[in-house]
Amino acid sequence: MGNSMKVSELKAGIMLHPSGLQPAQVADAVHEILGDGAYAESAGKIMKVAEKLDGIDNVAKIVRSYF
């Protein structure tokens, strides 16, 4: 649950535990996220950071450096 916990702490999403998850819980989470602009704002901030990091290219470079 590491990444989902971080996303939840940053208010970019809601952590749902898969064990015993009910459709109503998912619906409630979706309604909360769509109804609170703070989630979109936080997700946007994370997206901007991720775009600057260019993760996929960096991972590829690291992997290639071992060959």
FIVEX-416534 format. One record per residue: x, y, z of N, C-alpha, C, O, CB in turn. Coordinates in steps of 0.2 Angstrom, whole numbers, plus 5000, padded with zeros to 4 digits. Glycine has a CB too. Layout:
residues N
XYZXYZXYZXYZXYZ;...
end
This chain:
residues 67
500449945000500050005000500450065000500250125001499550005006;501150064999501550114999501350174995501350234998502250094998;501350164989501150224984500450254985500350314985501250204977;499950204987499350234988499250274994498950324995498850174988;499650254999499750295005500050365004499750415007500150255011;500550365000500850434998500350474995500350534996501450414994;500050444990499550484986498950514990498750564990499250444980;498750474995498250495000498550545004498150595005498050435004;499150545007499450595011499450655007499450715010500050575014;499650655001499750714997499050744994499050794991500150704991;498550714996497850724994497750734987497450774984497650794997;498050684983498050674976497550614974497450604968498650664973;497350584979496850524978496650494985496850524990497250474974;496250444985496050414991496250344991496150304986495250424992;496550324997496750254998496150204999495850225004497350245003;496050154995495550114997495850044998496350024994495050104991;495650005003495949945005495549895001494949885001495949925012;495949854997495549804992495149744996494749724993496049774988;495349735002495049685006494349705008494249755012495449665012;493849675006493149685007492949755004492449775006493149695015;493249774999493049834996492349824992492149774989493549854990;491949874994491249874991491149934986491449984986490749884997;490749924981490649974976490450034979490650094976490049944971;490050044984489850104987490450144989490450204989489350094993;490950104992491550144994491950174988492150234989492050094998;491950134983492250164977491850224974492150284973492350114971;491250224974490850274972490850334976490950394974490050254972;490950324983491050384988491650414987491750474987490950354995;492250374985492850404984492850444978493150504978493350344984;492550424973492550454966492150524967492350574965492250414961;491650524971491250584972491650634976491550694974490550564975;491950604981492350654985492950684981493050744981492650614991;493250644977493850674973493550724967493850774966494150614969;493050704964492750754959492450814962492350864959492250714955;492250804968491850864971492350914975492150964977491350844976;492950894976493450934980494050954975494450904974493750894986;494151014973494651034968495351024971495851024967494551104967;495451014978496051004980496450944978497050944977496051004988;496050894976496250834973496550844966497150824965495750774973;496250884962496450894956497050944956497550934952495950934951;497050984961497651034961498250994964498851004961497451084967;498150944968498750904971499050864965499650854964498550864977;498550834962498750784956499150824951499650794948498150744953;498950884949499250924945499950944947500450944942498850994943;500050954953500750974956501150914955501750914953500750994963;500950854956501350794956501450774948502050754947500950734959;501050794944501150784937501650824934502150804930500450794933;501650884936502250934934502950914937503350914933502051004937;502950884943503550864945503750804941504350794939503550844953;503350754940503450694936503750714929504150674926502850644936;503350764926503650774919504350804919504650794914503150834916;504550844924505250864925505750814926506250814923505250914930;505550754929505950704931506050654925506550624925505650664937;505650654920505650614914505850544916506350514914506150644909;505450514921505550454924505750394919506250354920505050434928;505350384914505450324909506150334906506550284906504950324904;506350394903506950394900507550384905508050354904507050464897;507450414911507950404917508050324918508650304919507850444923;507550294919507550224920507950184915508350144916506850194922;507750204909508050174903508850184903509150134901507750194896;509050244904509750264905510050224910510650194909509850334906;509750214916510050174921510150104919510650074920509650174927;509650074916509650004914510149994909510549944909508949984911;510250044904510750034898511450044901511950014898510650094893;511550074907512150084909512450024912513050014913512150134915;512049974913512349904916512549864910512749804912511749874920;512449884904512549834898513249854895513449824890512049834893;
end
